[in-house]
């Protein structure tokens, strides 16, 4: 009888231990499911960030290309501006020479 009572006590301890292990495994499964959901969310955020980064890189490349073209055009405009200024100054010089020549012919040559 002592064995039976002791054996029953051992069975209840085994059942309690089994229930504790089952409960622990259930909590572990829930924790792993939560971690899996969090990892999945993190992967989605990383994918979204990667797509945003790729888009930003493409836009930056486009802007860099356009800035290079703008720089080239501004340089060309600067060269044309210098050339226009030189032609204008040459035209003013020729005009002044013509005016002086006419004044010389009409005034200076008649007086002297």
Secondary structure, DSSP 8 states (H G I E B T S, - for coil): -HHHHHHHHHHHHHHHHHHHHHHHHHHHHHHHHHHHHHHHHHHHHHHHHHHHHHHHHHHHHHHHHHHHHHHHHHHHHHHHHHHHHHHHHHHHHHHHHHHHHHHIIIIIHHH-
